């Protein structure tokens, strides 16, 4: 069964209760980027689809009835698909769930292709060149590694910022494993495996 957030459940349930199966209007608390993100996730999973109408009515955030307009100015609505109905446990009715005066939008084909792209592994982040972060990585990959004091002198960062960069930027975001060891006469030396 498809795992849905509370917001997605509210949107799909409301659409399922409407006679025309139209997704809009969205809940009043959902606006702007948050609305676009939730709708985008539902579209990519094929739980809702875009429907182009003959209406030339402009999309208006205040009215919250039309999702967007295509290049010809026609209104594009959102409707719940049979997969969306199934995801919330509602038995789909026979026939199309799209409004009768609508044609499938050209972008409605994307949901069938989306799961294949979603299965790909997330793209690993790569450090930007010419930055302090790149300098930090270069110092840690050098023979012998680097101490906190050496990194502070090179980057101008405070020691706590250097340690934070190890845990945050390098380990969490870039997936690099920083190792450390005590070296006689130098103190604790941090290093990264060389590529």
N, C-alpha and C positions, 0 to 999 in steps of 0.2 A: 504494500500500500504506500502511496505517496506521502512523504512527511511534509506537512504544511505548517507555516507559522500561524499564530492566532490571527494576524491581519489578513493573511491569505485566505484563511477559513471564513472570516467575516465577509470578505469580498465575494468569494465563490458562493457562499450560502445566500447572500443577498441577491446575486444574479440568478441563482437557481429558483428563487421564489418569484422572480418577475416573469410575467407571461411571455415577454419577448426575449428573455434570457440575456438582456443587455447588462454589462458589468457596471457601467456608469449610472448614477453618480457614485463616486467612491465615498467612503466615510469622511465626514467633515474634518476630522483630525489628520487626515492623510493628504498632504499637499506637496507640491514642488518635486524636489529630488527624491523624497521618500516614496511618493506616489509612482514616479517613473521607475524606481528600483523594484518595487513590488510588482508593478504591471510587467516590467521587463522579465522578471523571474517567471511569472505565470505564462507569459508569451513563449519564452524559450523552452518551457517544459510542456507546451502544447495544451495547457489547461484552459487558456482563453485564446481567442483569435481575433484578428482585425477584420472588419467588414466595411467595405466601401459602399456608400449610399450615393444617390443622385443629388442629394441636398448640397447646396453651396454654403450652408451655415458655417461660420467660422468657429474654430475651437476657442473656447473662453473658459479660463480657469474658474471664474466666478460662477458660471452656470453649471460646470462640471457634468456636461452631457455628451460632449463630443471629444474624443481622445486627441485627434489631430486632423489636419487636412493634407490631402495628397498634393502632388505637383499641379494638378488641374483644379485645385480648390475644392474638390469634393470632400465631404465629411467622412471621417473614418471613425467607426464605433468599435467597441469591444464587446464580444459576446462569449459566454461560457461554452466550451466544447463538451462533447460526450465524455472525453477523458477527464475534464474538470468536474463534471457531474459525478462520474465514478469515483473521483478522488475524495469527494465529500460524502460518498455513500448514497447518492441519489440515482435511481434507475433512469438512464436516458430514455426519452420518448423516441418512438420511431420517427425517422425523418431528420431533416436538418434543423439544428438549433439556431441558425442564423435568421435574422429578421427577413421577412418575405421580400422587401424592396431593396435588398442588398446583394452585392456581388462580393466574392472573396477578394480581399485586398492582395496586391502583389506580394506583400511581405508575409502573407499568411503561410507561405511555403516554408518559411524559416523554422517553425517549430519542429517539423519532421527532421530537419537537418541538425537541429540544435543538440539533441542528446549525444550524437557522435562527437561533436566538438566538446561537449561538456565532459566526456569521458577522458579527454586528453589530460595528461599530468599538467599541473600548473607550471607556468613558465618561471624558471628560476630567475631571481633578480640578479643583475650584474652590477658591480660597483662602477660608478662614473669615474672617468679618468681626470686627473688634475685636481682632485679634491683632497681634503684632509683625510677622509675615509680611505681613499686610494693610497695615500701616503702611509696611513696606519697599517693597511694590509701589506704594503711593500715592506715596511719595517718588520712586521711579524713573520713574513716569509723569508726574510734574509737569514743567512747562516748565523746561528747564535741567537736569533730572535731579538726582543727588545724588552727593556724594563719600563715600568710606569714612568720613572723619572726621564728616561730617554724620549719616550713618546710625548710627555708634557713639554719638554724642551723643543721638540720638533714641531708640534701642532699648536702649542699655546693653550691647550686645554687644561682644565683642572684635573687632578688625579681621579676624582669621582666621575668625571665625564668620560675619561678613558675607560674606566671599569664598566660604565654604563654602555659605552660603545661596544665593548666585548660582548656583553649579554644581549643587548638590543639589536644594533645594526648588524653585527657580524654573525651572531648565533641565530637569532630569531628571524631576521629578514633575509640574510644571505645564506644561512645554513652552514656557516663555517664553524669548525670546532677549535676554539682557542685552548691550547694546552699550556701548562706552566710547570716550572721546576726551579728549585733553589740551586743557584750556581755560586760557588765559593768566590767571594770578593765582588760579586755583582748584585747579589740579592735574588729576588724572584724574577725569572725571565719568562716572558710569554712568547709563544710562537704559533704559527699556523703551518700545516703541512704544505710543502711547495707543490705547485701544479705539475 
